[in-house]
Amino acid sequence: MRTLHVDLGDRSYPIYIGPRLIGDAELYRRHIVGRQVMVVSNETVAPLYLEPVVGALAGYQVESVILPDGEVAQDLEVLTQIFDALLTHRFDRRCTLLALGGASSATMAGFAAACYQRGVSFVQVPTTLLAQVDSSVGGKTGSITRWART
């Protein structure tokens, strides 16, 4: 595994690069503050990767929200689904939102993390090369941690 450190002062974050990182429980533990994790993914990515992520998060209260795939997922109704899930499961200020996949899932999860209870921890787990590049450059959603998977 390689780790790249993006030095932005108090907004710095690591990027992890390597095979089979998606199931590495220790990497998650480094970036999850509390005991609650909401995984936000989509209908295409979740069937492929949700199970190993949830397995790596054993010991945490893990819930998930599965969004529609594509640009259609970027609207207020979909954002409300994320907030409803957080509230239904009584997620507190120390929860972490984990975006599994890229594009719309990452954008919506990042925006929800920035807004929920005035901001909570956010981790990105991109699952394609395009999602890796998109999530490793930016700050477009105010995220604190980004992962790259190869």
C-alpha positions as CSV (number, residue, x, y, z in Angstrom):
1,M,0.0,0.0,0.0
2,R,1.2,3.5,-0.8
3,T,0.0,6.6,1.1
4,L,0.0,10.0,-0.4
5,H,-0.5,12.9,2.0
6,V,-2.2,16.0,0.7
7,D,-0.9,18.8,2.8
8,L,-3.5,21.5,3.3
9,G,-2.8,22.5,6.9
10,D,-5.8,21.6,9.1
11,R,-7.6,20.3,6.0
12,S,-4.9,17.8,5.1
13,Y,-5.9,14.2,4.2
14,P,-4.3,10.9,3.2
15,I,-4.9,9.0,-0.1
16,Y,-4.4,5.2,0.2
17,I,-3.4,3.3,-3.0
18,G,-3.2,-0.4,-3.2
19,P,-5.0,-3.7,-3.9
20,R,-7.8,-5.0,-1.7
21,L,-8.0,-2.0,0.5
22,I,-11.8,-2.0,0.5
23,G,-11.8,-4.8,3.2
24,D,-9.0,-3.4,5.3
25,A,-10.6,-2.8,8.7
26,E,-7.6,-0.9,10.1
27,L,-7.8,1.8,7.4
28,Y,-11.4,2.5,8.3
29,R,-10.7,2.6,12.1
30,R,-8.1,5.3,11.5
31,H,-10.8,7.7,10.1
32,I,-14.0,6.8,11.9
33,V,-14.5,9.0,14.9
34,G,-17.6,7.5,16.6
35,R,-19.4,4.2,16.5
36,Q,-21.9,4.9,13.8
37,V,-21.2,4.6,10.0
38,M,-23.7,5.3,7.2
39,V,-22.6,3.8,3.9
40,V,-24.0,5.7,0.9
41,S,-23.7,3.9,-2.4
42,N,-25.8,3.3,-5.5
43,E,-27.7,0.4,-7.2
44,T,-24.7,-0.5,-9.4
45,V,-21.8,-0.4,-6.8
46,A,-23.6,-1.7,-3.7
47,P,-24.1,-5.3,-5.0
48,L,-20.4,-5.5,-5.8
49,Y,-18.7,-3.9,-2.8
50,L,-21.2,-3.2,0.1
51,E,-20.6,-6.6,1.8
52,P,-16.8,-6.4,2.1
53,V,-17.1,-2.8,3.4
54,V,-19.7,-3.8,6.0
55,G,-17.6,-6.8,7.0
56,A,-14.6,-4.5,7.6
57,L,-16.8,-2.3,9.8
58,A,-17.6,-5.1,12.3
59,G,-18.1,-3.6,15.7
60,Y,-19.7,-0.3,14.4
61,Q,-23.4,0.4,14.0
62,V,-23.5,0.3,10.2
63,E,-26.5,1.3,8.1
64,S,-26.7,1.9,4.4
65,V,-28.6,4.1,1.9
66,I,-28.7,2.8,-1.7
67,L,-29.3,5.6,-4.2
68,P,-30.3,5.4,-7.8
69,D,-27.4,5.3,-10.3
70,G,-26.4,8.3,-12.3
71,E,-27.1,12.0,-12.4
72,V,-30.7,11.4,-11.4
73,A,-29.5,10.9,-7.9
74,Q,-28.4,14.5,-7.5
75,D,-31.5,16.1,-6.3
76,L,-33.1,17.2,-3.0
77,E,-35.4,14.1,-2.8
78,V,-32.4,11.8,-2.8
79,L,-30.5,14.0,-0.3
80,T,-33.6,13.7,1.9
81,Q,-33.3,9.9,1.8
82,I,-29.8,10.2,3.3
83,F,-31.0,12.6,6.1
84,D,-34.1,10.4,6.8
85,A,-31.8,7.3,7.2
86,L,-29.5,9.2,9.6
87,L,-32.4,10.4,11.7
88,T,-34.3,7.1,11.6
89,H,-31.2,5.3,13.0
90,R,-30.5,8.1,15.5
91,F,-27.1,8.9,14.1
92,D,-25.3,11.5,16.3
93,R,-22.8,14.2,15.7
94,R,-19.9,11.7,15.9
95,C,-21.1,9.6,13.0
96,T,-19.2,9.0,9.8
97,L,-20.7,9.0,6.3
98,L,-18.8,6.7,4.0
99,A,-19.3,7.2,0.2
100,L,-18.9,3.9,-1.5
101,G,-18.4,4.5,-5.3
102,G,-18.1,7.8,-7.1
103,A,-19.9,10.5,-8.9
104,S,-23.4,11.1,-7.6
105,S,-23.0,8.8,-4.5
106,A,-19.9,10.6,-3.4
107,T,-21.3,14.1,-4.1
108,M,-24.5,13.5,-2.3
109,A,-22.8,11.7,0.7
110,G,-20.3,14.6,0.9
111,F,-22.9,17.2,0.9
112,A,-25.0,15.4,3.5
113,A,-21.9,15.0,5.7
114,A,-21.2,18.7,5.4
115,C,-24.8,19.6,6.4
116,Y,-25.9,16.9,8.9
117,Q,-25.7,18.3,12.4
118,R,-23.4,21.1,11.1
119,G,-20.9,18.7,9.7
120,V,-19.8,15.1,10.4
121,S,-16.9,13.0,9.3
122,F,-16.8,11.8,5.7
123,V,-14.7,9.1,4.0
124,Q,-14.7,8.3,0.3
125,V,-14.1,4.8,-1.0
126,P,-14.0,5.1,-4.8
127,T,-14.4,1.9,-6.8
128,T,-13.3,2.9,-10.3
129,L,-10.3,4.8,-11.7
130,L,-12.5,7.8,-12.7
131,A,-13.9,7.9,-9.1
132,Q,-10.4,7.6,-7.7
133,V,-9.2,10.6,-9.6
134,D,-12.4,12.6,-8.9
135,S,-12.4,11.9,-5.2
136,S,-8.6,12.4,-4.7
137,V,-8.6,16.0,-6.1
138,G,-10.8,18.6,-4.6
139,G,-12.6,19.4,-1.5
140,K,-15.7,20.1,-3.6
141,T,-17.9,18.6,-0.9
142,G,-15.8,19.6,2.1
143,S,-14.6,16.0,2.8
144,I,-11.9,15.2,5.3
145,T,-10.6,11.9,4.0
146,R,-10.3,10.4,0.5
147,W,-9.3,6.8,-0.4
148,A,-8.1,5.6,-3.7
149,R,-8.5,1.9,-4.6
150,T,-6.7,0.0,-7.3
